[in-house]
Amino acid sequence: MNQQRGYLKVEKLTGHTYLNHELLCQALTHSSYTNENKQVYYEDYERLEFLGDAVLELTTSEFLYMNHPEMREGNMTKMRASLVCESTLASCARKIGLEKYILFGKGEEQTGGRNRDSIISDVMEAVIGSLYLDGGIEVAKRFIYQCVLDHYEDKILFYDSKTILQERVQEKGRSLSYELVDECGPAHDRTYKVNCMINKKKVSEGSGRTKKGAEQEAAYQALLILNEK
């Protein structure tokens, strides 16, 4: 894909027109690309990721503080952790297709870097950092509100689903287990399918790029079924 066209598409995803396009370029550049192209270390996304992480935590903390006056510090900390964790950010990034525009070196591309939650979540934070530097805190906050904090209660339920389901099942004296029923694809891009079993009976199923992700999806589906009863 032409890089310039890619940057224009990312601008549309963020809703912000950059004054300094070098910031956006940096936010989307993995270190493997800079290494293969003999560029200096600070032109990859890592420094912007550091900044974006701080902006994301501050914005999320403020959001929870203002919207949950009844909530104690410990619960706010847990809720924030769910919203800014690696898997949540990677999911938010994939929802807008951000991973398609990351610049990788050939080696990292071939070994599945574009599918790794750790990288995609880092780029999401780097983009937040670039928005902060280019447009200020309000521009960065708008993006976070639209892409991370939208439907935040559903996201918390999903990413805490295994823990929540375990607690509910234990309260009723039942057993909970996950059964791997299928896995396919190359080693660097596998898809796993699992069944969620309560008292050894299938309640739901889930799929994901990791076993943990598949179990998480299955637990979430089980919770939705239990909530309907």
Backbone hydrogen bonds in HBPLUS format (Angstrom, degrees):
<---DONOR---> <-ACCEPTOR-->    atom                        ^
c    i                          cat <-CA-CA->   ^        H-A-AA   ^      H-
h    n   atom  resd res      DA  || num        DHA   H-A  angle D-A-AA Bond
n    s   type  num  typ     dist DA aas  dist angle  dist       angle   num
A0006-GLY N   A0002-ASN O   2.95 MM   4  6.23 152.9  2.03 149.9 158.6     1
A0007-TYR N   A0003-GLN O   2.90 MM   4  6.23 153.6  1.97 154.3 160.5     2
A0008-LEU N   A0004-GLN O   3.08 MM   4  6.36 155.9  2.14 147.1 153.3     3
A0009-LYS N   A0005-ARG O   3.05 MM   4  6.33 149.3  2.15 145.5 153.5     4
A0010-VAL N   A0006-GLY O   2.99 MM   4  6.30 151.5  2.08 146.5 154.5     5
A0011-GLU N   A0007-TYR O   2.93 MM   4  6.19 151.4  2.01 147.0 154.9     6
A0012-LYS N   A0008-LEU O   3.19 MM   4  6.52 148.7  2.29 138.6 145.9     7
A0013-LEU N   A0009-LYS O   3.02 MM   4  6.38 146.7  2.14 141.1 150.6     8
A0014-THR N   A0010-VAL O   2.92 MM   4  6.22 150.8  2.00 151.8 159.0     9
A0015-GLY N   A0011-GLU O   2.81 MM   4  5.87 132.6  2.04 141.4 155.0    10
A0016-HIS N   A0011-GLU O   3.29 MM   5  5.52 136.6  2.49 146.6 150.9    11
A0023-LEU N   A0020-ASN O   3.19 MM   3  5.89 148.6  2.30 115.8 122.1    12
A0025-CYS N   A0021-HIS O   3.00 MM   4  6.26 162.8  2.03 150.9 155.8    13
A0026-GLN N   A0022-GLU O   2.91 MM   4  6.06 159.1  1.96 144.7 150.1    14
A0027-ALA N   A0023-LEU O   2.97 MM   4  6.18 156.0  2.03 145.4 151.9    15
A0028-LEU N   A0024-LEU O   3.23 MM   4  6.45 135.8  2.44 143.6 153.7    16
A0028-LEU N   A0025-CYS O   3.25 MM   3  5.39 137.6  2.44  99.2 110.2    17
A0029-THR N   A0026-GLN O   3.17 MM   3  5.21 168.5  2.19 109.4 112.6    18
A0103-LEU N   A0028-LEU O   2.73 MM  75  6.02 168.3  1.75 164.9 168.4    19
A0045-TYR N   A0029-THR O   2.95 MM  16  5.62 136.7  2.14 170.6 164.8    20
A0030-HIS N   A0103-LEU O   2.98 MM  73  5.89 168.4  2.00 157.5 161.3    21
A0033-TYR N   A0030-HIS O   2.98 MM   3  5.54 138.3  2.16 113.2 123.7    22
A0034-THR N   A0030-HIS O   3.40 MM   4  6.88 155.8  2.46 147.8 154.1    23
A0035-ASN N   A0031-SER O   2.89 MM   4  6.07 156.7  1.95 151.1 157.6    24
A0036-GLU N   A0032-SER O   3.13 MM   4  6.19 159.8  2.18 137.6 142.5    25
A0037-ASN N   A0033-TYR O   3.02 MM   4  6.12 139.4  2.19 140.8 152.0    26
A0039-GLN N   A0034-THR O   2.75 MM   5  4.74 170.1  1.76 144.5 146.9    27
A0038-LYS N   A0035-ASN O   3.27 MM   3  5.02 163.9  2.29  99.2 102.4    28
A0043-GLU N   A0040-VAL O   3.13 MM   3  5.97 164.9  2.16 127.4 130.3    29
A0044-ASP N   A0041-TYR O   3.30 MM   3  6.18 166.9  2.32 126.1 126.1    30
A0049-GLU N   A0045-TYR O   2.85 MM   4  6.01 149.5  1.94 157.2 167.4    31
A0050-PHE N   A0046-GLU O   3.16 MM   4  6.42 153.5  2.23 143.3 148.6    32
A0051-LEU N   A0047-ARG O   3.26 MM   4  6.63 155.8  2.33 144.6 149.9    33
A0052-GLY N   A0048-LEU O   2.77 MM   4  5.96 167.7  1.78 156.0 160.0    34
A0053-ASP N   A0049-GLU O   2.89 MM   4  5.98 152.8  1.97 151.6 157.3    35
A0054-ALA N   A0051-LEU O   3.12 MM   3  5.39 120.5  2.49 102.2 115.5    36
A0055-VAL N   A0051-LEU O   3.14 MM   4  6.50 158.2  2.19 151.7 157.9    37
A0056-LEU N   A0052-GLY O   2.86 MM   4  6.00 159.0  1.91 151.0 156.8    38
A0057-GLU N   A0053-ASP O   3.00 MM   4  6.20 161.6  2.04 147.0 151.6    39
A0058-LEU N   A0054-ALA O   3.01 MM   4  6.18 163.8  2.04 148.8 153.3    40
A0059-THR N   A0055-VAL O   2.98 MM   4  6.09 167.2  1.99 148.9 152.8    41
A0060-THR N   A0056-LEU O   2.93 MM   4  6.01 164.2  1.95 151.1 155.9    42
A0061-SER N   A0057-GLU O   2.89 MM   4  5.93 156.5  1.94 145.4 152.4    43
A0062-GLU N   A0058-LEU O   2.92 MM   4  6.12 163.0  1.95 152.0 156.4    44
A0063-PHE N   A0059-THR O   2.93 MM   4  6.09 158.6  1.97 146.0 152.4    45
A0064-LEU N   A0060-THR O   3.00 MM   4  6.20 165.6  2.02 151.6 154.3    46
A0065-TYR N   A0061-SER O   2.93 MM   4  6.06 159.2  1.97 148.9 155.4    47
A0066-MET N   A0062-GLU O   2.93 MM   4  6.07 161.4  1.97 152.9 157.0    48
A0067-ASN N   A0063-PHE O   2.97 MM   4  6.02 151.0  2.06 146.2 154.4    49
A0068-HIS N   A0064-LEU O   2.93 MM   4  5.59 129.8  2.18 142.1 149.1    50
A0071-MET N   A0068-HIS O   3.10 MM   3  5.46 163.8  2.13 114.5 119.6    51
A0076-MET N   A0072-ARG O   3.06 MM   4  6.33 156.9  2.11 154.8 162.1    52
A0077-THR N   A0073-GLU O   2.91 MM   4  6.13 152.5  1.99 150.5 158.0    53
A0078-LYS N   A0074-GLY O   3.13 MM   4  6.42 156.7  2.19 144.6 150.0    54
A0079-MET N   A0075-ASN O   2.94 MM   4  6.13 161.8  1.97 148.8 153.9    55
A0080-ARG N   A0076-MET O   2.87 MM   4  6.00 161.6  1.91 148.8 153.9    56
A0081-ALA N   A0077-THR O   3.00 MM   4  6.16 157.2  2.05 144.8 151.2    57
A0082-SER N   A0078-LYS O   3.12 MM   4  6.42 147.4  2.23 144.2 152.1    58
A0083-LEU N   A0079-MET O   3.16 MM   4  6.45 147.6  2.27 144.6 153.2    59
A0083-LEU N   A0080-ARG O   3.05 MM   3  5.10 119.6  2.43  96.2 111.4    60
A0084-VAL N   A0080-ARG O   3.00 MM   4  6.21 142.8  2.15 154.9 164.3    61
A0089-LEU N   A0085-CYS O   3.06 MM   4  6.33 172.2  2.07 163.6 165.3    62
A0090-ALA N   A0086-GLU O   2.95 MM   4  6.10 160.7  1.99 152.9 158.7    63
A0091-SER N   A0087-SER O   3.04 MM   4  6.10 154.7  2.11 139.6 146.3    64
A0092-CYS N   A0088-THR O   2.93 MM   4  6.23 156.2  1.99 150.7 157.5    65
A0093-ALA N   A0089-LEU O   2.88 MM   4  6.10 155.4  1.94 148.2 155.0    66
A0094-ARG N   A0090-ALA O   2.92 MM   4  6.15 158.9  1.96 147.9 153.5    67
A0095-LYS N   A0091-SER O   2.99 MM   4  6.14 145.2  2.12 142.4 151.9    68
A0096-ILE N   A0093-ALA O   3.22 MM   3  5.57 137.9  2.41 103.2 113.1    69
A0098-LEU N   A0093-ALA O   2.97 MM   5  5.24 159.1  2.01 150.2 145.3    70
A0097-GLY N   A0094-ARG O   3.00 MM   3  4.64 148.5  2.10  94.1 104.1    71
A0100-LYS N   A0097-GLY O   3.30 MM   3  5.94 155.6  2.36 115.2 121.1    72
A0101-TYR N   A0098-LEU O   3.08 MM   3  5.86 166.3  2.10 125.2 129.0    73
A0109-GLU N   A0105-GLY O   3.01 MM   4  6.16 158.3  2.06 155.6 162.4    74
A0110-GLN N   A0106-LYS O   2.97 MM   4  6.11 159.9  2.01 149.5 154.3    75
A0111-THR N   A0107-GLY O   3.14 MM   4  6.35 137.4  2.33 142.5 153.4    76
A0113-GLY N   A0108-GLU O   2.93 MM   5  5.28 158.0  1.98 162.1 157.6    77
A0112-GLY N   A0109-GLU O   3.27 MM   3  5.51 160.8  2.31 111.3 112.2    78
A0115-ASN N   A0112-GLY O   3.00 MM   3  5.54 158.8  2.04 117.0 123.8    79
A0116-ARG N   A0113-GLY O   3.19 MM   3  5.30 166.6  2.21 108.7 112.9    80
A0120-ILE N   A0116-ARG O   3.05 MM   4  6.31 174.8  2.05 161.2 162.7    81
A0121-SER N   A0117-ASP O   2.87 MM   4  5.85 164.9  1.89 153.8 157.6    82
A0122-ASP N   A0118-SER O   3.21 MM   4  6.22 149.2  2.31 131.4 139.8    83
A0123-VAL N   A0119-ILE O   2.95 MM   4  6.26 156.7  2.01 154.1 159.9    84
A0124-MET N   A0120-ILE O   3.02 MM   4  6.28 150.9  2.11 142.5 150.7    85
A0125-GLU N   A0121-SER O   3.10 MM   4  6.43 155.4  2.16 146.9 152.1    86
A0126-ALA N   A0122-ASP O   2.89 MM   4  6.20 151.0  1.97 144.8 154.0    87
A0127-VAL N   A0123-VAL O   2.83 MM   4  6.09 155.2  1.90 153.9 159.1    88
A0128-ILE N   A0124-MET O   3.14 MM   4  6.43 155.3  2.20 142.7 149.1    89
A0129-GLY N   A0125-GLU O   2.91 MM   4  6.25 153.3  1.98 146.6 154.2    90
A0130-SER N   A0126-ALA O   2.87 MM   4  6.19 150.3  1.96 147.0 155.2    91
A0131-LEU N   A0127-VAL O   2.90 MM   4  6.16 153.8  1.97 150.4 157.4    92
A0132-TYR N   A0128-ILE O   3.00 MM   4  6.25 153.8  2.07 147.0 154.0    93
A0133-LEU N   A0129-GLY O   3.08 MM   4  6.34 161.5  2.12 148.6 152.6    94
A0134-ASP N   A0130-SER O   2.93 MM   4  6.01 155.8  1.99 146.5 153.5    95
A0135-GLY N   A0131-LEU O   2.79 MM   4  5.55 159.2  1.83 144.8 151.1    96
A0136-GLY N   A0132-TYR O   2.87 MM   4  4.46 137.9  2.05 115.7 125.1    97
A0140-ALA N   A0136-GLY O   3.26 MM   4  6.58 163.2  2.29 152.6 157.3    98
A0141-LYS N   A0137-ILE O   2.81 MM   4  5.98 160.1  1.85 152.1 158.2    99
A0142-ARG N   A0138-GLU O   2.97 MM   4  6.08 154.8  2.03 142.3 148.5   100
A0143-PHE N   A0139-VAL O   3.28 MM   4  6.56 158.6  2.33 145.6 150.1   101
A0144-ILE N   A0140-ALA O   3.04 MM   4  6.33 159.6  2.08 150.1 156.0   102
A0145-TYR N   A0141-LYS O   2.81 MM   4  6.02 163.1  1.84 156.4 160.7   103
A0146-GLN N   A0142-ARG O   3.02 MM   4  6.18 154.9  2.08 144.4 151.1   104
A0147-CYS N   A0143-PHE O   2.90 MM   4  5.97 156.9  1.95 152.6 158.5   105
A0148-VAL N   A0144-ILE O   2.80 MM   4  5.10 153.5  1.87 136.3 143.5   106
A0149-LEU N   A0144-ILE O   2.97 MM   5  6.29 158.3  2.02 153.3 157.7   107
A0154-ASP N   A0151-HIS O   3.15 MM   3  5.65 127.6  2.43 110.8 122.5   108
A0155-LYS N   A0151-HIS O   3.30 MM   4  6.67 153.1  2.37 147.5 155.4   109
A0156-ILE N   A0152-TYR O   2.96 MM   4  6.22 154.6  2.02 148.7 154.9   110
A0157-LEU N   A0153-GLU O   3.06 MM   4  6.26 159.8  2.10 143.8 149.0   111
A0158-PHE N   A0154-ASP O   2.93 MM   4  6.17 157.0  1.99 145.7 152.1   112
A0159-TYR N   A0155-LYS O   2.91 MM   4  6.11 175.5  1.91 156.8 157.5   113
A0160-ASP N   A0156-ILE O   2.96 MM   4  5.90 130.3  2.22 142.9 153.8   114
A0161-SER N   A0158-PHE O   3.15 MM   3  4.94 160.0  2.19 104.1 107.3   115
A0164-ILE N   A0160-ASP O   2.93 MM   4  6.10 171.3  1.93 164.9 167.8   116
A0165-LEU N   A0161-SER O   2.86 MM   4  5.89 165.4  1.88 150.8 155.2   117
A0166-GLN N   A0162-LYS O   2.98 MM   4  6.05 158.4  2.03 141.4 147.8   118
A0167-GLU N   A0163-THR O   3.05 MM   4  6.29 159.4  2.09 150.6 155.3   119
A0168-ARG N   A0164-ILE O   3.04 MM   4  6.30 158.9  2.08 149.0 154.7   120
A0169-VAL N   A0165-LEU O   2.89 MM   4  6.05 162.1  1.93 156.5 161.2   121
A0170-GLN N   A0166-GLN O   2.98 MM   4  6.08 160.7  2.01 147.4 152.9   122
A0171-GLU N   A0167-GLU O   3.05 MM   4  6.19 150.8  2.14 143.2 150.5   123
A0172-LYS N   A0169-VAL O   3.17 MM   3  5.43 134.9  2.39 101.2 112.5   124
A0174-ARG N   A0169-VAL O   3.05 MM   5  5.33 169.5  2.06 150.5 147.5   125
A0173-GLY N   A0170-GLN O   2.97 MM   3  4.90 161.4  2.00 105.5 110.4   126
A0199-ASN N   A0175-SER O   2.90 MM  24  4.93 156.0  1.96 130.4 138.4   127
A0177-SER N   A0197-MET O   2.91 MM  20  5.15 154.0  1.98 149.7 154.7   128
A0197-MET N   A0177-SER O   2.79 MM  20  5.15 172.6  1.80 162.6 160.6   129
A0179-GLU N   A0195-ASN O   2.87 MM  16  5.07 163.2  1.90 148.1 153.7   130
A0195-ASN N   A0179-GLU O   2.82 MM  16  5.07 154.7  1.88 140.4 147.8   131
A0181-VAL N   A0193-LYS O   2.90 MM  12  5.77 163.7  1.92 150.7 156.0   132
A0182-ASP N   A0193-LYS O   3.34 MM  11  5.08 145.1  2.47 142.9 138.1   133
A0193-LYS N   A0182-ASP O   2.87 MM  11  5.08 152.2  1.95 156.2 150.4   134
A0184-CYS N   A0191-THR O   3.01 MM   7  5.44 152.3  2.09 145.3 154.0   135
A0191-THR N   A0184-CYS O   2.84 MM   7  5.44 152.4  1.91 156.3 163.9   136
A0189-ASP N   A0186-PRO O   2.95 MM   3  5.30 157.8  1.99 114.6 121.9   137
A0192-TYR N   A0208-GLY O   2.75 MM  16  5.40 172.2  1.75 167.0 168.7   138
A0208-GLY N   A0192-TYR O   2.98 MM  16  5.40 144.4  2.11 142.7 151.9   139
A0194-VAL N   A0206-GLY O   2.90 MM  12  5.52 163.1  1.93 159.8 165.5   140
A0206-GLY N   A0194-VAL O   2.93 MM  12  5.52 153.0  2.01 155.3 160.7   141
A0196-CYS N   A0204-SER O   2.84 MM   8  5.25 169.0  1.85 140.2 143.6   142
A0203-VAL N   A0196-CYS O   2.82 MM   7  5.72 168.0  1.83 173.6 172.1   143
A0198-ILE N   A0201-LYS O   2.89 MM   3  5.30 154.4  1.96 153.8 148.3   144
A0201-LYS N   A0198-ILE O   3.07 MM   3  5.30 158.7  2.12 107.1 113.9   145
A0214-ALA N   A0210-THR O   2.97 MM   4  6.24 154.2  2.04 148.1 154.9   146
A0215-GLU N   A0211-LYS O   2.89 MM   4  6.15 157.4  1.94 151.0 157.3   147
A0216-GLN N   A0212-LYS O   2.90 MM   4  6.09 151.0  1.98 145.0 153.4   148
A0217-GLU N   A0213-GLY O   3.03 MM   4  6.28 156.9  2.09 145.1 150.3   149
A0218-ALA N   A0214-ALA O   2.97 MM   4  6.21 158.1  2.02 146.6 152.9   150
A0219-ALA N   A0215-GLU O   2.84 MM   4  6.04 155.3  1.90 148.4 155.1   151
A0220-TYR N   A0216-GLN O   2.96 MM   4  6.16 157.1  2.01 146.9 153.2   152
A0221-GLN N   A0217-GLU O   3.00 MM   4  6.24 161.7  2.03 150.1 154.5   153
A0222-ALA N   A0218-ALA O   2.97 MM   4  6.17 149.7  2.06 141.9 150.7   154
A0223-LEU N   A0219-ALA O   2.92 MM   4  6.23 153.3  1.99 148.7 155.6   155
A0224-LEU N   A0220-TYR O   3.05 MM   4  6.39 155.1  2.11 149.2 155.7   156
A0225-ILE N   A0221-GLN O   3.07 MM   4  6.34 152.4  2.15 144.0 151.2   157
A0226-LEU N   A0222-ALA O   2.87 MM   4  6.15 162.9  1.90 153.7 158.3   158
A0227-ASN N   A0223-LEU O   2.83 MM   4  5.96 150.7  1.92 147.8 155.7   159
A0228-GLU N   A0225-ILE O   3.19 MM   3  5.35 140.7  2.35  99.8 110.6   160
A0229-LYS N   A0226-LEU O   3.18 MM   3  5.35 147.4  2.29 101.5 110.8   161
